């Protein structure tokens, strides 16, 4: 332990990262956390102007670098184009953060005990059936689940190449899931919650299959609780946390998560400090899952 240096263990200098949905919300928090730790971070998204604005505002004196890269994670040709760009520029990749995601169809009457849609079983069933669609579910699964599979497989060769840089320091995939995939509550959105549960299990599938096939790439996930993001549309005050979380018990921490808390967990998984961690989904939620079913 005499040689243990915490700062060096979390240093990402020289590491190349790609963060999907990296221009806003939690993705931006993660991207800036990786860059502040020394990494060169390609932030991707569909809106190039948003990515360019973020990259232009990054202070290189803090450390690292942020580079805009347009990519639609729901289109194979767009994923391959981004992969080829990184391959040409870098020839390898060390960190892939699959963060892109959306909320999808919501049935708000599910949480209101006085809503007419909840009169009886037939009324409730018909209301949910009518309010949602196969198309909306498919669209959400494309971005919340399918994108993880296709981005991970597309960048796998570059990630394996990155693992050659330093013996025992493997490249890593970090998927951003959600406590909505861990709780048994629907929180008004069956589609979103089931998609995040699928993303969590996909993380374990990828980890196991790559290890069994002796591919040196670690796969883990970070599952945030109630955080401010583009999906919540506004700053979350402490007294609003439980309204957003929709739990049956209050969040023990009595506040939303901080950007550095989710970013720090990703940095841990991407760094030497997390180099022995495989196939895990780390929940960072202020105690939400501990007190909710």
C-alpha positions as CSV (number, residue, x, y, z in Angstrom):
1,X,0.0,0.0,0.0
2,X,3.0,2.3,0.3
3,X,2.8,3.0,-3.5
4,X,-0.9,3.8,-3.5
5,X,-1.5,7.3,-4.8
6,X,-5.2,8.2,-5.1
7,X,-4.6,11.1,-7.5
8,X,-2.6,8.9,-9.9
9,X,-5.2,6.1,-9.7
10,X,-7.9,8.4,-11.0
11,X,-5.8,10.2,-13.6
12,X,-7.2,9.7,-17.1
13,X,-4.5,11.6,-19.0
14,X,-3.9,10.1,-22.4
15,X,-7.2,8.2,-22.4
16,X,-9.6,8.6,-25.2
17,X,-13.4,8.6,-24.4
18,X,-16.7,8.7,-26.3
19,X,-19.8,9.9,-24.4
20,X,-23.1,9.5,-26.2
21,X,-25.7,12.2,-25.4
22,X,-22.7,14.1,-24.1
23,X,-23.9,17.6,-24.8
24,X,-26.5,18.1,-22.1
25,X,-27.6,16.8,-18.7
26,X,-26.0,13.9,-17.0
27,X,-24.0,13.1,-20.2
28,X,-22.4,16.6,-20.0
29,X,-21.6,16.1,-16.3
30,X,-19.9,12.8,-17.2
31,X,-18.0,14.3,-20.2
32,X,-16.6,17.2,-18.1
33,X,-15.7,14.8,-15.3
34,X,-13.7,12.6,-17.7
35,X,-12.1,15.7,-19.3
36,X,-11.2,17.2,-15.9
37,X,-9.5,14.0,-15.1
38,X,-7.3,14.3,-18.2
39,X,-9.1,12.4,-20.9
40,X,-9.8,13.5,-24.5
41,X,-13.6,13.2,-24.7
42,X,-15.6,13.0,-27.9
43,X,-19.2,14.1,-27.0
44,X,-21.8,12.8,-29.4
45,X,-25.4,13.7,-30.1
46,X,-27.8,14.5,-33.0
47,X,-27.6,18.3,-32.4
48,X,-24.2,19.4,-33.6
49,X,-24.7,23.0,-32.6
50,X,-25.2,22.0,-29.0
51,X,-22.1,19.9,-29.0
52,X,-20.0,22.6,-30.6
53,X,-21.2,25.2,-28.0
54,X,-20.2,22.9,-25.1
55,X,-16.8,22.1,-26.6
56,X,-16.2,25.8,-27.2
57,X,-16.9,26.6,-23.6
58,X,-14.5,24.0,-22.2
59,X,-11.5,25.5,-20.4
60,X,-8.5,23.5,-21.5
61,X,-6.6,24.8,-18.5
62,X,-8.8,22.5,-16.3
63,X,-7.4,19.5,-18.2
64,X,-8.3,17.2,-20.9
65,X,-10.2,18.1,-24.1
66,X,-13.8,18.0,-25.3
67,X,-14.4,17.4,-29.0
68,X,-17.9,17.5,-30.7
69,X,-18.8,14.5,-32.9
70,X,-22.3,14.2,-34.4
71,X,-23.8,10.8,-34.0
72,X,-27.4,9.4,-34.0
73,X,-27.2,6.3,-31.8
74,X,-30.5,5.0,-33.3
75,X,-28.9,4.7,-36.8
76,X,-26.3,2.1,-37.6
77,X,-24.7,4.1,-40.4
78,X,-24.3,7.1,-38.1
79,X,-22.7,5.0,-35.4
80,X,-20.3,3.5,-38.0
81,X,-19.4,6.9,-39.3
82,X,-18.5,8.2,-35.8
83,X,-16.6,5.0,-35.2
84,X,-14.6,5.4,-38.4
85,X,-13.8,9.1,-37.5
86,X,-12.4,8.1,-34.1
87,X,-10.5,5.2,-35.7
88,X,-8.9,7.6,-38.2
89,X,-8.1,10.3,-35.6
90,X,-7.1,8.1,-32.6
91,X,-6.7,4.5,-33.8
92,X,-8.1,3.3,-30.5
93,X,-10.6,4.0,-27.7
94,X,-10.3,3.5,-23.9
95,X,-13.7,4.6,-22.6
96,X,-17.2,4.3,-24.1
97,X,-20.1,5.8,-22.1
98,X,-23.5,4.8,-23.4
99,X,-25.5,7.7,-21.9
100,X,-28.0,8.7,-24.6
101,X,-31.6,8.2,-23.4
102,X,-35.1,9.6,-23.3
103,X,-38.3,9.2,-21.1
104,X,-40.8,8.0,-23.7
105,X,-44.6,7.4,-23.2
106,X,-46.1,8.4,-19.9
107,X,-49.5,7.7,-18.4
108,X,-49.8,10.4,-15.6
109,X,-53.2,9.1,-14.4
110,X,-51.4,6.1,-12.9
111,X,-50.3,8.1,-9.8
112,X,-53.6,9.9,-9.2
113,X,-55.9,7.8,-7.1
114,X,-58.8,10.1,-8.0
115,X,-58.4,9.9,-11.8
116,X,-61.4,8.5,-13.6
117,X,-59.1,6.1,-15.5
118,X,-58.6,4.2,-12.2
119,X,-62.3,3.5,-11.6
120,X,-61.9,-0.2,-12.1
121,X,-59.6,-2.8,-13.7
122,X,-61.3,-2.6,-17.2
123,X,-61.2,1.2,-17.2
124,X,-57.6,1.3,-16.1
125,X,-56.4,-1.3,-18.5
126,X,-58.2,0.3,-21.5
127,X,-56.8,3.8,-20.5
128,X,-53.2,2.6,-20.5
129,X,-53.8,0.6,-23.7
130,X,-55.2,3.6,-25.5
131,X,-52.7,6.1,-24.1
132,X,-49.6,4.2,-25.3
133,X,-48.5,2.6,-28.6
134,X,-46.2,0.0,-30.0
135,X,-44.5,2.7,-32.0
136,X,-43.7,4.8,-28.9
137,X,-42.3,1.8,-27.0
138,X,-40.2,0.8,-30.0
139,X,-38.8,4.3,-30.4
140,X,-37.8,4.4,-26.7
141,X,-36.2,1.0,-26.7
142,X,-34.2,2.0,-29.8
143,X,-32.4,4.8,-27.9
144,X,-32.4,3.4,-24.4
145,X,-31.5,-0.2,-25.2
146,X,-30.7,-0.9,-28.8
147,X,-28.2,2.0,-29.0
148,X,-26.1,0.4,-26.1
149,X,-25.8,-2.9,-28.1
150,X,-25.0,-1.3,-31.4
151,X,-22.6,1.3,-30.1
152,X,-20.8,-1.2,-27.9
153,X,-20.3,-3.7,-30.7
154,X,-19.3,-1.0,-33.3
155,X,-16.6,0.4,-31.0
156,X,-15.4,-3.0,-29.6
157,X,-12.4,-3.3,-31.8
158,X,-11.1,0.1,-31.0
159,X,-11.7,-0.6,-27.2
160,X,-9.7,-3.8,-27.4
161,X,-7.0,-1.9,-29.2
162,X,-6.9,0.6,-26.4
163,X,-6.4,-2.2,-23.8
164,X,-3.0,-2.9,-25.5
165,X,-1.6,0.4,-24.2
166,X,-1.0,-0.7,-20.6
167,X,-0.9,-4.3,-19.4
168,X,-3.8,-4.9,-17.0
169,X,-5.4,-1.6,-17.6
170,X,-8.3,-2.5,-19.8
171,X,-10.6,-0.3,-21.8
172,X,-14.1,0.0,-20.5
173,X,-17.8,0.4,-21.4
174,X,-20.0,2.3,-18.9
175,X,-23.7,2.2,-19.5
176,X,-25.9,4.8,-17.8
177,X,-29.0,3.1,-16.6
178,X,-31.4,4.4,-13.9
179,X,-33.0,3.5,-10.6
180,X,-36.2,3.3,-12.7
181,X,-34.8,0.0,-13.9
182,X,-34.2,-1.3,-10.4
183,X,-37.4,-0.3,-8.6
184,X,-40.6,-2.3,-9.0
185,X,-42.6,1.0,-9.2
186,X,-43.7,2.0,-12.7
187,X,-43.4,5.8,-11.8
188,X,-46.0,6.5,-14.5
189,X,-43.8,5.1,-17.3
190,X,-43.7,1.4,-17.7
191,X,-41.8,1.7,-21.0
192,X,-38.9,3.8,-19.6
193,X,-38.5,1.6,-16.5
194,X,-38.6,-1.6,-18.4
195,X,-36.1,-0.2,-20.9
196,X,-33.7,0.7,-18.2
197,X,-34.0,-2.7,-16.6
198,X,-33.2,-4.2,-20.0
199,X,-30.1,-1.9,-20.2
200,X,-29.0,-3.1,-16.8
201,X,-29.2,-6.8,-17.9
202,X,-27.6,-6.0,-21.2
203,X,-24.7,-4.7,-19.3
204,X,-24.2,-8.0,-17.5
205,X,-24.7,-10.0,-20.8
206,X,-22.0,-7.9,-22.5
207,X,-19.6,-8.2,-19.6
208,X,-19.9,-12.0,-19.4
209,X,-19.8,-12.7,-23.1
210,X,-16.7,-10.5,-23.7
211,X,-14.9,-12.1,-20.7
212,X,-15.8,-15.7,-21.9
213,X,-14.4,-14.8,-25.3
214,X,-11.2,-13.4,-23.8
215,X,-11.8,-9.8,-25.1
216,X,-10.1,-7.4,-22.7
217,X,-12.9,-4.8,-22.3
218,X,-14.7,-4.3,-19.0
219,X,-18.4,-3.5,-19.0
220,X,-20.3,-1.9,-16.1
221,X,-23.2,0.5,-15.5
222,X,-24.0,3.5,-13.3
223,X,-27.6,3.8,-12.2
224,X,-28.4,7.4,-11.2
225,X,-31.3,8.3,-8.9
226,X,-33.0,11.8,-9.1
227,X,-30.6,14.1,-10.8
228,X,-31.1,17.3,-12.7
229,X,-30.9,16.6,-16.4
230,X,-32.5,17.7,-19.7
231,X,-35.2,15.1,-19.0
232,X,-36.4,16.8,-15.8
233,X,-36.6,20.2,-17.6
234,X,-35.7,22.4,-14.6
235,X,-33.6,22.7,-11.5
236,X,-34.8,20.3,-8.8
237,X,-35.2,21.8,-5.4
238,X,-34.8,19.5,-2.3
239,X,-38.5,19.6,-1.6
240,X,-39.2,18.4,-5.2
241,X,-37.1,15.3,-5.1
242,X,-39.9,13.0,-4.0
243,X,-42.3,14.4,-6.5
244,X,-39.8,13.6,-9.3
245,X,-38.8,10.2,-7.9
246,X,-42.5,9.1,-7.3
247,X,-41.5,6.6,-4.6
248,X,-43.7,5.3,-1.8
249,X,-41.0,6.4,0.6
250,X,-39.1,9.7,0.6
251,X,-35.5,9.8,-0.7
252,X,-33.4,9.5,2.5
253,X,-30.7,12.0,1.3
254,X,-33.5,14.7,1.0
255,X,-31.8,16.2,-2.1
256,X,-31.1,15.5,-5.8
257,X,-27.9,14.0,-6.8
258,X,-24.9,16.2,-7.8
259,X,-23.2,16.1,-11.1
260,X,-19.9,15.3,-9.6
261,X,-21.4,12.2,-7.8
262,X,-22.5,10.5,-11.0
263,X,-19.4,11.7,-12.9
264,X,-17.1,10.6,-10.1
265,X,-18.6,7.1,-10.3
266,X,-18.0,6.9,-14.0
267,X,-14.4,8.2,-13.5
268,X,-13.9,5.5,-10.9
269,X,-15.0,2.8,-13.4
270,X,-12.9,4.2,-16.2
271,X,-9.8,4.6,-14.1
272,X,-7.2,2.3,-12.7
273,X,-9.1,2.5,-9.4
274,X,-12.0,0.6,-11.0
275,X,-9.8,-1.7,-13.0
276,X,-10.9,-4.9,-11.2
277,X,-14.7,-4.2,-11.5
278,X,-16.6,-6.2,-14.0
279,X,-20.3,-6.6,-14.8
280,X,-21.6,-4.4,-12.0
281,X,-24.4,-1.8,-11.9
282,X,-23.6,0.8,-9.3
283,X,-26.6,2.6,-8.0
284,X,-26.0,6.2,-7.0
285,X,-29.4,7.4,-5.7
286,X,-29.4,8.9,-2.2
287,X,-30.9,5.8,-0.8
288,X,-34.0,5.7,-3.0
289,X,-33.8,2.0,-3.9
290,X,-32.9,1.1,-0.3
291,X,-36.4,2.2,0.9
292,X,-38.6,1.7,-2.2
293,X,-39.7,-1.7,-3.5
